[in-house]
Amino acid sequence: METIYALSTAPGRAGVAVIRLSGEGAREAISHLTGAALPRPREAALRRFRDPETGAALDRGLVLFFEGPNSFTGEDVAEFHIHGGRAVVAAMLRCLGHMHFLRAALPGEFTRRAFEHGKLDLTAVEGLADLIDAETEAQRVQALRQMEGALGHLYEGWRARLMKALAYAEAEIDFPDEEVPGDLIAKLGPEIASLNHEIGAHLDDGRKGERLRDGVEVAIVGPPNAGKSSLLNRLAGREAAIVSEEAGTTRDVLEVRLDLGGVPVTLADTAGLREAAGVIEQEGVRRALVRAGKADLRIVVAAPGEGTDFALARDG
């Protein structure tokens, strides 16, 4: 299998950047860049990195080596901890790209190799992706539990029980005339019913995990000058939307991303719902209705003394 490399930290200016390699060529790449002996596995070693072709100094940083299969991917893995300047990172990647036994990794390829070598199952892979994308504390907790096997252990338990139930059924079918201890079919029914109930309850959770992962869409709707933009600004804690006594100030959908109790929420301020006169305002009202229709939650705002029947009717 080819040896791959990639920048593992976010691109851009930073104090430290990490470049990771995975595959049989990781050892050779360390030798080419440092001209020094391979560090002991899992021990950081300070090394000077040089261009293998010219000998010019590139940077000074740490080298870590993880010998397979005791690594994230299950293969030999090397990590170069270098200074995070754009020029330093570019120079290191350029030198790695000139090594014929290396190639740039595809998106997610390190994790794919971890899966292929049995280091992660599919639920853990999904949890890892969610952990990297987590924006709130609740998202982090859920993703970490999944990455560490909470969901995988649950599914594995169901699989084991299904395999046992299948064995009971096969024993009754394959050996009808033999003396099989116990009434296997009698044991099979309650177990299948129990599994059916547990799996059904797991699936019928109101999409809680999905909502936490993807976030909740909330649309603020209502007639013009009802205070929708003021509500958005108050919840956002800043002047995200223009507030004016002039009706129809909001013409497009304005979004604000919030963290409410650990749940990611996208709050959308929409155009006032009324019989619009101009083409632009008509388009704003149309977009407001579309966005409200797709939202998980709609907050209807009306001025004091006014009802909400008009806004609700227009919203469908």
C-alpha positions as CSV (number, residue, x, y, z in Angstrom):
1,M,0.0,0.0,0.0
2,E,1.3,3.5,-0.9
3,T,2.7,5.8,1.7
4,I,0.6,8.9,2.1
5,Y,1.2,12.3,3.6
6,A,-0.9,15.3,4.5
7,L,-1.1,18.4,6.6
8,S,-3.1,17.3,9.7
9,T,-3.6,20.8,11.2
10,A,-5.7,23.5,9.7
11,P,-4.0,25.5,6.9
12,G,-2.9,29.1,7.6
13,R,-0.6,30.9,10.0
14,A,-0.1,29.2,13.4
15,G,2.5,28.5,16.1
16,V,2.7,24.8,15.3
17,A,1.7,22.7,12.3
18,V,1.6,18.9,12.1
19,I,2.4,16.8,8.9
20,R,1.4,13.2,9.1
21,L,2.6,10.2,7.0
22,S,1.3,6.6,7.0
23,G,2.7,3.6,5.3
24,E,5.9,1.6,4.8
25,G,7.8,4.7,3.5
26,A,7.4,6.7,6.7
27,R,10.7,5.5,8.0
28,E,12.5,6.4,4.8
29,A,10.9,9.8,4.8
30,I,12.2,10.6,8.3
31,S,15.7,9.6,7.2
32,H,15.6,11.7,4.0
33,L,14.4,14.8,5.8
34,T,16.5,14.6,9.0
35,G,19.6,12.6,8.0
36,A,19.4,11.1,11.5
37,A,18.5,7.9,13.1
38,L,14.8,6.9,13.5
39,P,13.5,8.1,16.9
40,R,12.3,5.5,19.3
41,P,8.5,4.7,18.8
42,R,6.2,7.2,20.6
43,E,9.1,9.4,21.8
44,A,9.5,12.9,20.4
45,A,12.9,13.8,19.1
46,L,14.2,17.2,18.2
47,R,15.5,17.3,14.6
48,R,16.6,19.7,11.9
49,F,14.7,19.2,8.7
50,R,16.7,19.7,5.4
51,D,15.8,19.5,1.7
52,P,17.0,16.1,0.6
53,E,17.9,17.4,-2.9
54,T,19.9,20.6,-1.9
55,G,20.6,20.1,1.8
56,A,19.2,23.5,2.6
57,A,17.7,23.9,6.1
58,L,13.9,23.9,6.2
59,D,13.0,24.1,9.9
60,R,13.7,22.7,13.3
61,G,11.0,20.7,15.1
62,L,9.9,17.4,16.5
63,V,9.7,14.0,14.9
64,L,7.4,11.2,16.3
65,F,7.3,7.7,15.0
66,F,4.5,5.2,15.7
67,E,5.3,1.7,14.6
68,G,2.5,-0.3,13.1
69,P,0.2,-1.9,14.0
70,N,0.3,0.3,17.2
71,S,-0.7,3.5,15.5
72,F,-3.9,5.3,14.4
73,T,-4.0,3.7,11.0
74,G,-2.4,0.4,11.9
75,E,0.6,1.2,9.7
76,D,3.9,2.9,10.4
77,V,3.1,6.5,11.1
78,A,5.4,9.5,11.2
79,E,4.5,13.0,12.4
80,F,6.5,16.2,11.9
81,H,5.7,19.0,14.3
82,I,7.0,22.1,12.7
83,H,6.5,25.9,12.9
84,G,3.2,26.8,11.4
85,G,4.2,29.6,9.0
86,R,2.9,29.2,5.5
87,A,6.3,29.1,3.9
88,V,7.6,26.5,6.3
89,V,4.6,24.2,5.7
90,A,4.9,24.7,1.9
91,A,8.6,23.9,1.9
92,M,8.0,20.7,3.9
93,L,5.1,19.6,1.7
94,R,7.2,20.3,-1.5
95,C,10.0,18.1,-0.3
96,L,7.7,15.3,0.6
97,G,6.0,15.6,-2.8
98,H,9.4,15.1,-4.5
99,M,9.9,11.7,-2.9
100,H,8.8,9.1,-5.4
101,F,7.6,6.7,-2.7
102,L,5.1,9.2,-1.3
103,R,1.9,10.7,-2.5
104,A,-0.6,13.2,-1.1
105,A,-3.4,11.7,0.9
106,L,-7.0,11.9,-0.3
107,P,-9.6,13.5,2.0
108,G,-10.3,11.1,4.9
109,E,-7.7,8.6,3.7
110,F,-6.0,8.3,7.1
111,T,-9.3,7.4,8.8
112,R,-10.1,5.0,5.9
113,R,-6.9,3.1,6.5
114,A,-7.7,3.0,10.3
115,F,-11.0,1.4,9.4
116,E,-9.5,-1.0,6.9
117,H,-7.0,-2.2,9.6
118,G,-9.7,-2.6,12.2
119,K,-8.7,0.3,14.3
120,L,-12.1,2.0,14.0
121,D,-15.6,0.7,13.0
122,L,-18.0,2.7,10.9
123,T,-19.8,4.2,13.9
124,A,-16.4,5.3,15.4
125,V,-15.4,6.8,12.0
126,E,-18.7,8.8,12.0
127,G,-18.1,9.9,15.6
128,L,-14.6,11.1,14.7
129,A,-15.9,13.2,11.8
130,D,-18.6,14.6,14.2
131,L,-15.9,15.4,16.8
132,I,-13.8,17.3,14.3
133,D,-16.9,19.3,13.2
134,A,-18.3,19.8,16.7
135,E,-19.1,23.5,17.5
136,T,-20.8,23.1,20.9
137,E,-20.2,21.2,24.1
138,A,-23.2,18.9,23.6
139,Q,-22.0,18.0,20.1
140,R,-18.5,17.3,21.5
141,V,-19.9,15.0,24.2
142,Q,-22.1,13.0,21.8
143,A,-19.4,12.7,19.2
144,L,-16.7,11.6,21.7
145,R,-19.0,8.9,23.2
146,Q,-19.7,7.6,19.7
147,M,-16.0,7.6,18.7
148,E,-15.1,5.7,21.8
149,G,-17.5,2.9,20.9
150,A,-20.8,3.6,22.8
151,L,-22.9,3.1,19.6
152,G,-20.7,0.4,18.3
153,H,-21.0,-1.6,21.5
154,L,-24.8,-1.3,21.4
155,Y,-25.0,-2.5,17.8
156,E,-22.5,-5.3,18.5
157,G,-24.7,-6.5,21.4
158,W,-27.7,-6.6,19.1
159,R,-25.8,-8.5,16.5
160,A,-24.6,-11.1,19.0
161,R,-28.2,-11.6,20.2
162,L,-29.5,-12.0,16.7
163,M,-26.8,-14.5,15.9
164,K,-27.8,-16.5,18.9
165,A,-31.5,-16.4,18.0
166,L,-30.5,-17.5,14.4
167,A,-28.6,-20.4,15.9
168,Y,-31.7,-21.5,17.9
169,A,-33.9,-21.4,14.8
170,E,-31.4,-23.3,12.7
171,A,-31.1,-26.0,15.4
172,E,-34.8,-26.6,15.3
173,I,-34.9,-26.7,11.5
174,D,-31.8,-28.8,10.9
175,F,-32.4,-31.4,13.7
176,P,-36.2,-31.8,13.9
177,D,-35.8,-35.5,14.9
178,E,-32.9,-35.1,17.3
179,E,-33.2,-34.5,21.0
180,V,-32.2,-30.9,21.3
181,P,-32.1,-29.7,24.9
182,G,-34.8,-27.2,25.9
183,D,-37.5,-25.7,23.8
184,L,-35.4,-23.5,21.5
185,I,-38.4,-22.0,19.6
186,A,-40.0,-21.0,22.9
187,K,-36.8,-19.1,23.8
188,L,-36.6,-17.5,20.3
189,G,-39.9,-15.6,20.4
190,P,-39.3,-13.5,23.5
191,E,-35.8,-12.6,22.4
192,I,-36.9,-11.4,19.0
193,A,-39.7,-9.4,20.5
194,S,-37.3,-7.8,23.0
195,L,-34.8,-6.9,20.2
196,N,-37.6,-5.5,18.1
197,H,-38.7,-3.3,20.9
198,E,-35.2,-2.1,21.7
199,I,-34.3,-1.3,18.1
200,G,-37.6,0.4,17.5
201,A,-37.2,2.6,20.6
202,H,-33.6,3.5,19.5
203,L,-34.9,4.6,16.0
204,D,-37.9,6.4,17.3
205,D,-36.1,9.0,19.4
206,G,-37.4,12.1,17.6
207,R,-34.1,12.4,15.6
208,K,-32.4,13.8,18.8
209,G,-28.9,12.7,17.7
210,E,-29.4,14.0,14.2
211,R,-30.7,17.4,15.4
212,L,-27.8,17.8,17.8
213,R,-25.3,16.9,15.0
214,D,-26.8,19.0,12.3
215,G,-28.3,21.8,14.4
216,V,-31.8,23.2,14.8
217,E,-33.3,25.6,12.2
218,V,-35.5,28.3,13.7
219,A,-37.3,30.8,11.6
220,I,-38.7,34.1,13.0
221,V,-41.8,35.0,11.0
222,G,-44.5,37.6,11.3
223,P,-45.8,40.9,9.8
224,P,-43.5,43.9,9.2
225,N,-42.4,46.0,12.2
226,A,-43.4,43.3,14.7
227,G,-40.0,43.2,16.3
228,K,-38.5,40.1,14.5
229,S,-35.1,41.8,13.9
230,S,-35.0,43.1,17.4
231,L,-35.6,39.6,18.7
232,L,-32.8,38.3,16.5
233,N,-30.4,40.9,17.8
234,R,-31.3,40.2,21.4
235,L,-30.8,36.5,21.1
236,A,-27.5,37.0,19.1
237,G,-26.2,39.6,21.6
238,R,-25.2,41.9,18.8
239,E,-26.7,44.1,16.1
240,A,-26.9,41.4,13.4
241,A,-30.0,42.9,11.7
242,I,-31.0,46.4,10.8
243,V,-33.8,47.7,13.0
244,S,-35.9,50.6,11.6
245,E,-39.4,52.0,12.0
246,E,-39.7,51.8,8.2
247,A,-41.7,48.7,7.2
248,G,-40.1,46.1,5.0
249,T,-36.5,46.8,6.1
250,T,-35.6,43.0,6.0
251,R,-35.8,41.9,2.4
252,D,-33.8,38.7,2.5
253,V,-33.2,35.9,5.0
254,L,-30.6,36.8,7.6
255,E,-29.0,34.0,9.5
256,V,-27.2,33.9,12.9
257,R,-25.5,30.8,14.3
258,L,-26.0,30.4,18.0
259,D,-25.0,27.9,20.8
260,L,-28.1,27.5,23.0
261,G,-27.4,25.2,25.9
262,G,-25.0,23.2,23.8
263,V,-27.3,22.8,20.9
264,P,-26.3,24.5,17.6
265,V,-29.1,26.7,16.4
266,T,-29.4,28.6,13.1
267,L,-31.8,31.5,13.7
268,A,-33.3,33.1,10.6
269,D,-34.8,36.6,10.5
270,T,-37.2,36.8,7.5
271,A,-39.1,39.5,5.6
272,G,-42.3,40.7,7.0
273,L,-45.4,38.8,5.7
274,R,-47.8,41.1,3.9
275,E,-49.1,41.8,0.5
276,A,-45.9,43.2,-0.9
277,A,-46.0,46.0,-3.5
278,G,-42.6,45.8,-5.1
279,V,-40.9,42.9,-6.9
280,I,-38.0,42.8,-4.4
281,E,-40.2,42.7,-1.3
282,Q,-42.4,40.0,-3.0
283,E,-39.3,37.9,-3.5
284,G,-38.4,38.5,0.2
285,V,-41.8,37.3,1.3
286,R,-41.5,34.2,-0.9
287,R,-38.1,33.3,0.6
288,A,-39.5,33.9,4.1
289,L,-42.3,31.4,3.5
290,V,-40.0,28.8,2.0
291,R,-37.5,29.1,4.9
292,A,-40.3,28.9,7.4
293,G,-41.6,25.8,5.8
294,K,-38.2,24.1,6.1
295,A,-37.5,25.2,9.7
296,D,-37.7,22.8,12.6
297,L,-39.3,25.6,14.7
298,R,-41.1,28.8,13.8
299,I,-41.4,31.7,16.1
300,V,-44.3,34.0,15.1
301,V,-43.8,37.6,16.2
302,A,-46.7,40.1,16.2
303,A,-47.0,43.7,17.4
304,P,-49.0,44.2,20.7
305,G,-52.7,44.1,20.0
306,E,-52.4,42.3,16.7
307,G,-53.2,38.7,16.0
308,T,-51.0,36.1,14.3
309,D,-53.6,34.7,12.0
310,F,-52.3,36.5,8.9
311,A,-48.7,35.3,9.4
312,L,-49.8,31.8,10.2
313,A,-52.1,31.6,7.2
314,R,-49.4,32.9,4.8
315,D,-47.0,30.4,6.3
316,G,-49.3,27.6,5.3
